[in-house]
Amino acid sequence: MDFEGVPELKWAAGCLFAVLLMAVVCTGLYIVLRSATGCRQES
Protein backbone atom coordinates (compact mmCIF):
# COMPACT_ATOMS: atom_id res chain seq x y z
CA MET A 1 0.00 0.00 0.00
CA ASP A 2 1.09 3.56 -0.63
CA PHE A 3 1.27 5.65 2.53
CA GLU A 4 3.19 8.56 0.95
CA GLY A 5 0.11 10.81 0.94
CA VAL A 6 -0.76 10.38 4.61
CA PRO A 7 0.38 13.59 6.35
CA GLU A 8 -0.18 12.23 9.88
CA LEU A 9 2.77 9.89 9.45
CA LYS A 10 5.19 12.78 8.89
CA TRP A 11 4.10 14.84 11.90
CA ALA A 12 5.69 14.31 15.31
CA ALA A 13 2.30 13.92 17.04
CA GLY A 14 0.34 12.95 13.94
CA CYS A 15 -0.98 9.63 15.17
CA LEU A 16 -2.04 11.13 18.50
CA PHE A 17 -3.77 14.00 16.66
CA ALA A 18 -5.65 11.57 14.41
CA VAL A 19 -6.82 9.43 17.35
CA LEU A 20 -7.92 12.47 19.37
CA LEU A 21 -9.77 13.88 16.36
CA MET A 22 -11.64 10.59 15.90
CA ALA A 23 -12.51 10.52 19.62
CA VAL A 24 -13.86 14.09 19.51
CA VAL A 25 -15.94 13.40 16.40
CA CYS A 26 -17.37 10.16 17.83
CA THR A 27 -18.20 11.81 21.16
CA GLY A 28 -19.85 14.74 19.40
CA LEU A 29 -21.94 12.45 17.22
CA TYR A 30 -22.95 10.40 20.25
CA ILE A 31 -24.13 13.50 22.12
CA VAL A 32 -26.00 14.97 19.14
CA LEU A 33 -27.69 11.74 18.13
CA ARG A 34 -28.59 10.78 21.67
CA SER A 35 -30.28 14.10 22.28
CA ALA A 36 -32.02 14.03 18.89
CA THR A 37 -33.63 10.63 19.40
CA GLY A 38 -35.12 11.39 22.81
CA CYS A 39 -33.25 8.68 24.72
CA ARG A 40 -33.17 10.75 27.87
CA GLN A 41 -33.97 8.99 31.10
CA GLU A 42 -36.94 10.31 33.04
CA SER A 43 -36.20 11.11 36.67
C-alpha positions as CSV (number, residue, x, y, z in Angstrom):
1,M,0.0,0.0,0.0
2,D,1.1,3.6,-0.6
3,F,1.3,5.6,2.5
4,E,3.2,8.6,0.9
5,G,0.1,10.8,0.9
6,V,-0.8,10.4,4.6
7,P,0.4,13.6,6.3
8,E,-0.2,12.2,9.9
9,L,2.8,9.9,9.5
10,K,5.2,12.8,8.9
11,W,4.1,14.8,11.9
12,A,5.7,14.3,15.3
13,A,2.3,13.9,17.0
14,G,0.3,13.0,13.9
15,C,-1.0,9.6,15.2
16,L,-2.0,11.1,18.5
17,F,-3.8,14.0,16.7
18,A,-5.6,11.6,14.4
19,V,-6.8,9.4,17.3
20,L,-7.9,12.5,19.4
21,L,-9.8,13.9,16.4
22,M,-11.6,10.6,15.9
23,A,-12.5,10.5,19.6
24,V,-13.9,14.1,19.5
25,V,-15.9,13.4,16.4
26,C,-17.4,10.2,17.8
27,T,-18.2,11.8,21.2
28,G,-19.8,14.7,19.4
29,L,-21.9,12.4,17.2
30,Y,-23.0,10.4,20.2
31,I,-24.1,13.5,22.1
32,V,-26.0,15.0,19.1
33,L,-27.7,11.7,18.1
34,R,-28.6,10.8,21.7
35,S,-30.3,14.1,22.3
36,A,-32.0,14.0,18.9
37,T,-33.6,10.6,19.4
38,G,-35.1,11.4,22.8
39,C,-33.2,8.7,24.7
40,R,-33.2,10.8,27.9
41,Q,-34.0,9.0,31.1
42,E,-36.9,10.3,33.0
43,S,-36.2,11.1,36.7
